[in-house]
Amino acid sequence: MKDGLENPFKGYLENLRKHKPAVNPVHEIVNVYYEIRGWDNKPKRFYKKKERSYPKLASEAKKLYQACGENLDDAIWALDKIKYLAEKGDFEWSIITCLKHNLL
Protein backbone atom coordinates (compact mmCIF):
# COMPACT_ATOMS: atom_id res chain seq x y z
CA MET A 1 0.00 0.00 0.00
CA LYS A 2 1.28 3.45 -0.94
CA ASP A 3 0.26 5.36 2.18
CA GLY A 4 1.98 2.97 4.58
CA LEU A 5 -1.09 2.37 6.73
CA GLU A 6 -1.27 -0.99 8.44
CA ASN A 7 -3.92 -3.32 7.10
CA PRO A 8 -6.61 -3.67 9.79
CA PHE A 9 -7.86 -6.89 8.15
CA LYS A 10 -4.54 -8.67 8.48
CA GLY A 11 -5.36 -12.17 9.65
CA TYR A 12 -8.98 -11.93 8.48
CA LEU A 13 -8.74 -15.15 6.48
CA GLU A 14 -7.28 -17.12 9.40
CA ASN A 15 -10.10 -15.89 11.64
CA LEU A 16 -12.63 -16.81 8.94
CA ARG A 17 -11.27 -20.36 8.73
CA LYS A 18 -11.95 -20.84 12.44
CA HIS A 19 -15.65 -20.27 11.90
CA LYS A 20 -16.35 -21.76 8.48
CA PRO A 21 -14.40 -23.37 5.65
CA ALA A 22 -12.59 -20.96 3.34
CA VAL A 23 -14.28 -20.30 0.03
CA ASN A 24 -13.03 -19.04 -3.28
CA PRO A 25 -11.38 -15.64 -2.60
CA VAL A 26 -13.33 -13.94 -5.39
CA HIS A 27 -16.61 -15.13 -3.88
CA GLU A 28 -15.42 -14.06 -0.44
CA ILE A 29 -14.72 -10.53 -1.72
CA VAL A 30 -18.22 -10.30 -3.22
CA ASN A 31 -19.79 -11.66 -0.03
CA VAL A 32 -17.88 -9.15 2.11
CA TYR A 33 -18.92 -6.38 -0.29
CA TYR A 34 -22.59 -7.35 0.09
CA GLU A 35 -22.14 -7.40 3.86
CA ILE A 36 -20.39 -4.01 3.98
CA ARG A 37 -23.14 -2.45 1.86
CA GLY A 38 -25.84 -4.05 4.01
CA TRP A 39 -27.10 -6.02 1.04
CA ASP A 40 -26.74 -9.50 2.50
CA ASN A 41 -29.95 -11.43 3.14
CA LYS A 42 -32.06 -9.43 0.67
CA PRO A 43 -34.75 -11.03 -1.53
CA LYS A 44 -33.53 -12.55 -4.81
CA ARG A 45 -35.16 -9.86 -6.94
CA PHE A 46 -32.95 -7.26 -5.22
CA TYR A 47 -29.86 -8.78 -6.88
CA LYS A 48 -31.29 -8.67 -10.41
CA LYS A 49 -30.24 -5.05 -10.93
CA LYS A 50 -27.08 -4.90 -13.02
CA GLU A 51 -24.98 -3.03 -10.45
CA ARG A 52 -25.83 -5.64 -7.79
CA SER A 53 -25.60 -8.78 -9.92
CA TYR A 54 -23.25 -11.46 -8.66
CA PRO A 55 -21.53 -12.14 -12.03
CA LYS A 56 -20.68 -8.44 -12.52
CA LEU A 57 -19.38 -8.09 -8.98
CA ALA A 58 -17.41 -11.35 -9.24
CA SER A 59 -15.64 -9.97 -12.32
CA GLU A 60 -14.76 -6.80 -10.41
CA ALA A 61 -13.67 -8.83 -7.39
CA LYS A 62 -11.32 -10.93 -9.51
CA LYS A 63 -9.65 -7.78 -10.85
CA LEU A 64 -9.29 -6.39 -7.33
CA TYR A 65 -7.91 -9.69 -6.02
CA GLN A 66 -5.30 -9.77 -8.80
CA ALA A 67 -4.39 -6.10 -8.27
CA CYS A 68 -3.79 -6.84 -4.58
CA GLY A 69 -1.28 -9.55 -5.49
CA GLU A 70 -3.84 -12.28 -4.75
CA ASN A 71 -3.88 -11.31 -1.08
CA LEU A 72 -7.43 -11.64 0.26
CA ASP A 73 -6.75 -9.59 3.40
CA ASP A 74 -5.53 -6.63 1.32
CA ALA A 75 -8.54 -6.84 -1.01
CA ILE A 76 -10.94 -6.76 1.93
CA TRP A 77 -8.99 -3.90 3.47
CA ALA A 78 -9.33 -1.99 0.18
CA LEU A 79 -13.11 -2.50 0.28
CA ASP A 80 -13.29 -1.17 3.82
CA LYS A 81 -11.16 1.85 2.96
CA ILE A 82 -13.33 2.73 -0.06
CA LYS A 83 -16.44 2.32 2.09
CA TYR A 84 -15.03 4.85 4.54
CA LEU A 85 -14.08 7.30 1.75
CA ALA A 86 -17.49 6.90 0.07
CA GLU A 87 -19.34 7.63 3.30
CA LYS A 88 -17.08 10.60 4.01
CA GLY A 89 -17.36 11.97 0.45
CA ASP A 90 -20.99 10.93 -0.02
CA PHE A 91 -20.56 9.04 -3.31
CA GLU A 92 -21.75 5.71 -4.68
CA TRP A 93 -19.15 2.99 -5.01
CA SER A 94 -18.62 -0.57 -6.13
CA ILE A 95 -15.77 -3.08 -5.96
CA ILE A 96 -14.21 -1.64 -9.12
CA THR A 97 -13.96 1.77 -7.40
CA CYS A 98 -11.06 0.34 -5.38
CA LEU A 99 -9.06 0.02 -8.59
CA LYS A 100 -10.02 3.42 -9.94
CA HIS A 101 -9.03 5.15 -6.72
CA ASN A 102 -5.37 5.79 -5.88
CA LEU A 103 -5.28 3.53 -2.84
CA LEU A 104 -3.41 0.56 -4.33
C-alpha positions, 0 to 999 in steps of 0.5 A, spaced: 500 500 500 502 506 498 500 510 504 503 505 509 497 504 513 497 498 516 492 493 514 486 492 519 484 486 516 490 482 516 489 475 519 482 476 516 482 469 512 485 465 518 479 468 523 474 466 517 477 459 517 476 458 524 468 459 523 467 456 516 471 453 511 474 458 506 471 459 500 473 461 493 477 468 494 473 472 489 466 469 492 469 471 499 470 478 496 463 479 493 460 476 499 464 481 504 462 487 499 454 485 500 455 485 507 459 491 507 453 495 503 448 491 508 445 487 502 446 481 504 440 477 506 435 481 501 430 477 496 432 474 490 429 480 486 434 485 489 440 482 486 437 482 479 439 489 478 445 490 473 450 493 479 448 488 484 448 482 480 453 477 482 456 475 475 458 483 474 461 483 482 465 477 481 468 480 475 470 486 479 472 482 485 477 478 480 480 484 478 481 487 485 484 480 487 489 480 482 491 487 483 492 486 490 497 480 489 492 475 490 492 477 497 485 476 500 486 480 506 488 486 502 482 486 497 478 486 503 482 492 506 481 496 500 473 494 500 473 497 507 477 503 505 473 505 499 467 504 504 469 509 509 471 514 503 465 513 500 461 515 506 465 521 508 465 523 500 458 521 499 458 518 493 456 511 490 461 505 489 462 498 487 468 493 488 471 496 481 472 503 485 477 500 489 481 500 482 479 506 480 481 510 486 489 511 488 489 507 494 493 501 491 
